[in-house]
């Protein structure tokens, strides 16, 4: 569907029994944010995982995270570079 963002299956909300818990690997992630991020704290941070990319809110580093496969993240980045989400800004 045009204009709608779809969360990857692995990151959709689930019942309590299925929620992903932080593993020791998650604790060792090297988070980074864009160098053009401003000081108002409204940034996201990215980290490479064993099988893709993790995304978190920089204001809440211990909060929820989204996990994307490399293919999912590459498709999103390609869309950003092509201007597919410019109407959201």
C-alpha positions as a Markdown table, in Angstrom:
| # | Residue | x | y | z |
|---|---|---|---|---|
| 1 | Unk | 0.0 | 0.0 | 0.0 |
| 2 | Unk | 1.3 | 3.4 | -0.9 |
| 3 | Unk | 1.9 | 5.8 | 1.9 |
| 4 | Unk | 1.9 | 3.2 | 4.7 |
| 5 | Unk | 4.9 | 2.0 | 6.6 |
| 6 | Unk | 4.9 | -1.7 | 7.6 |
| 7 | Unk | 6.8 | -2.9 | 10.6 |
| 8 | Unk | 8.7 | -6.1 | 9.8 |
| 9 | Unk | 7.1 | -9.2 | 11.2 |
| 10 | Unk | 9.8 | -9.6 | 13.8 |
| 11 | Unk | 9.1 | -6.2 | 15.4 |
| 12 | Unk | 5.3 | -6.1 | 15.5 |
| 13 | Unk | 3.8 | -6.0 | 19.0 |
| 14 | Unk | 3.2 | -9.4 | 20.5 |
| 15 | Unk | 1.7 | -11.0 | 23.6 |
| 16 | Unk | 3.7 | -10.9 | 26.8 |
| 17 | Unk | 4.9 | -14.5 | 26.4 |
| 18 | Unk | 6.5 | -13.7 | 23.0 |
| 19 | Unk | 8.2 | -10.4 | 23.7 |
| 20 | Unk | 11.9 | -10.3 | 22.9 |
| 21 | Unk | 14.2 | -10.0 | 25.9 |
| 22 | Unk | 17.5 | -8.3 | 25.9 |
| 23 | Unk | 20.4 | -10.7 | 25.4 |
| 24 | Unk | 24.0 | -10.2 | 26.3 |
| 25 | Unk | 24.5 | -9.5 | 22.5 |
| 26 | Unk | 22.1 | -6.6 | 22.7 |
| 27 | Unk | 24.0 | -5.1 | 25.6 |
| 28 | Unk | 27.2 | -5.1 | 23.6 |
| 29 | Unk | 25.7 | -3.3 | 20.6 |
| 30 | Unk | 27.7 | -0.2 | 19.4 |
| 31 | Unk | 25.0 | 2.5 | 18.9 |
| 32 | Unk | 25.5 | 5.5 | 16.7 |
| 33 | Unk | 23.5 | 8.4 | 15.4 |
| 34 | Unk | 23.9 | 10.7 | 12.5 |
| 35 | Unk | 26.5 | 13.4 | 12.9 |
| 36 | Unk | 23.9 | 16.0 | 11.7 |
| 37 | Unk | 21.7 | 15.1 | 14.7 |
| 38 | Unk | 20.8 | 18.3 | 16.7 |
| 39 | Unk | 21.0 | 18.7 | 20.5 |
| 40 | Unk | 17.3 | 18.7 | 21.1 |
| 41 | Unk | 17.4 | 14.9 | 21.8 |
| 42 | Unk | 14.9 | 13.9 | 19.1 |
| 43 | Unk | 17.2 | 11.3 | 17.4 |
| 44 | Unk | 17.2 | 7.7 | 16.7 |
| 45 | Unk | 20.3 | 5.5 | 17.1 |
| 46 | Unk | 21.3 | 2.5 | 15.0 |
| 47 | Unk | 23.4 | -0.5 | 15.8 |
| 48 | Unk | 24.5 | -3.4 | 13.7 |
| 49 | Unk | 23.3 | -6.8 | 14.9 |
| 50 | Unk | 24.4 | -10.3 | 13.9 |
| 51 | Unk | 21.6 | -10.5 | 11.4 |
| 52 | Unk | 20.6 | -6.9 | 10.7 |
| 53 | Unk | 20.1 | -3.5 | 12.3 |
| 54 | Unk | 18.6 | -2.4 | 15.6 |
| 55 | Unk | 16.9 | 1.0 | 16.1 |
| 56 | Unk | 16.2 | 2.8 | 19.3 |
| 57 | Unk | 15.1 | 6.3 | 20.6 |
| 58 | Unk | 18.2 | 8.2 | 21.8 |
| 59 | Unk | 16.2 | 9.7 | 24.7 |
| 60 | Unk | 15.3 | 6.3 | 26.0 |
| 61 | Unk | 18.3 | 4.0 | 25.4 |
| 62 | Unk | 16.9 | 1.3 | 27.6 |
| 63 | Unk | 13.5 | 1.4 | 26.0 |
| 64 | Unk | 12.0 | -0.5 | 23.2 |
| 65 | Unk | 13.9 | -1.4 | 20.1 |
| 66 | Unk | 13.0 | -2.3 | 16.5 |
| 67 | Unk | 14.9 | -5.0 | 14.8 |
| 68 | Unk | 15.3 | -5.2 | 11.0 |
| 69 | Unk | 16.9 | -7.7 | 8.7 |
| 70 | Unk | 19.6 | -6.3 | 6.4 |
| 71 | Unk | 17.2 | -6.6 | 3.5 |
| 72 | Unk | 14.4 | -4.7 | 5.3 |
| 73 | Unk | 16.8 | -1.9 | 6.4 |
| 74 | Unk | 18.3 | -1.6 | 2.9 |
| 75 | Unk | 14.8 | -1.3 | 1.4 |
| 76 | Unk | 13.9 | 1.4 | 3.8 |
| 77 | Unk | 17.2 | 3.3 | 3.3 |
| 78 | Unk | 16.7 | 3.1 | -0.5 |
| 79 | Unk | 13.2 | 4.6 | -0.1 |
| 80 | Unk | 14.6 | 7.4 | 2.0 |
| 81 | Unk | 17.3 | 8.2 | -0.6 |
| 82 | Unk | 14.7 | 8.1 | -3.4 |
| 83 | Unk | 12.4 | 10.6 | -1.5 |
| 84 | Unk | 9.6 | 8.2 | -0.9 |
| 85 | Unk | 9.0 | 9.6 | 2.7 |
| 86 | Unk | 9.6 | 13.3 | 2.0 |
| 87 | Unk | 5.9 | 14.0 | 2.5 |
| 88 | Unk | 6.3 | 12.9 | 6.2 |
| 89 | Unk | 8.7 | 15.7 | 7.0 |
